[in-house]
Amino acid sequence: MPYWAQPRETREMDQPQPAAALIRIRGVDDLHPDGQYSALAKWFHWTTVPLLVLAILTGLVIRFIKDDVKMPFYALHESLGLIILALAVARLAWRLLSKPPALPDHIPPGMRRAANAVHHLLYAALIIQPLLGFFTTNAYGFPLQGQTAFLGFIDLPKFMEAHETLALVLHWGHSLIGWALPFLIAAHVAGAIHHHALRKDGTLLRML
């Protein structure tokens, strides 16, 4: 029987019980034996997922779009990036106010380190990547105004004058993180599947 589906009494007998473990974890129930994230944290997570996928897809295909219809794709891609940035910042702020459930004791140290590394890299990418994109378009001389306005109709202030050398450097950084993001997402998803399908613990359920 999967670990998370076992009766609580059985799980408590199988696991060592330090003093801290005797304190009931917020969000624990029969479906979430290791606690769960708050409703708002789940909303941040599952709202970011489709936006991030769409941002990556538009970023990958935009170079192949004909010039006469390319501007709406730029507006969509850049708008998605700024929305993701706002969500990531709000999510981090909420994380400071509402501490998430700690990784359960039954997860090996190596998995803990890997999970923390992927999480930190994802958070960093979700903040740095949109900022790089925003700075890049400004450095190329295309602020988010007119045809490339935020959401297609909200003009944002011009950040800087055009600077071709800086634009190229920022563009390279934006591209590198853009190619790294799918691998980070794949590692995150693979970890969740590994916990749920192979280890059969309740780690994935904390975000459901």
RAFENPE-V26815 format. One record per pair of residues at least 6 apart in sequence whose C-alpha atoms are under 8 Angstrom apart, sorted by the first residue. I is the first residue (numbers start at 1). GAP is how many residues later the second one is. Records with the same first field share a line. If there is no record, write none. Layout:
BEGIN
I=GAP, GAP
END
This chain:
BEGIN
2=197, 198, 199
3=8, 197, 198, 199
4=26, 27, 28, 29, 196, 197, 198
5=25, 26
8=22, 25
15=91
25=9, 10, 76
26=9, 10, 75
27=8, 9, 10, 11
28=6, 7, 8
29=6
31=171, 174
32=170, 173, 174
33=169
34=67, 69, 70, 168, 169, 172
35=66, 171
36=64, 65, 169, 170, 171, 172
37=63, 64, 169, 170
38=60, 62
41=50, 53, 54
42=165, 166
44=43, 44, 47
48=36, 39
51=29, 33
52=28, 29, 32
54=26
55=22, 25, 26
56=122
58=15, 18, 19
59=18
62=8, 11, 12
71=76, 77
72=75, 76, 80
74=74
75=69, 72, 73, 74, 75, 76, 77
76=74, 75, 76
78=52, 55, 56, 70, 72
79=71, 72
81=48, 49, 52
82=48, 49
84=42, 43, 46
85=41, 42, 45, 46
88=35, 38, 39
89=38
103=9, 100
104=99
115=73, 76
118=66, 69, 70
119=69
121=63
122=59, 62, 63
125=52, 56
129=45, 48, 49
132=38, 39, 41, 42
133=37, 38, 41
134=9
135=24, 32, 35
136=30, 31, 32, 34, 35
137=6, 7, 30
138=6, 20, 21, 22, 23, 24
139=21, 22, 23, 24, 25, 27, 28
140=22, 23, 24, 27
141=20, 21, 22
142=6
143=6, 13, 14, 15, 16
144=6, 11, 12, 13, 14
145=8, 9, 10, 11, 12
146=6, 7, 9
147=6
149=6, 7
150=6
192=11, 12
193=11
195=6, 7, 8, 9
196=6, 7, 8
END
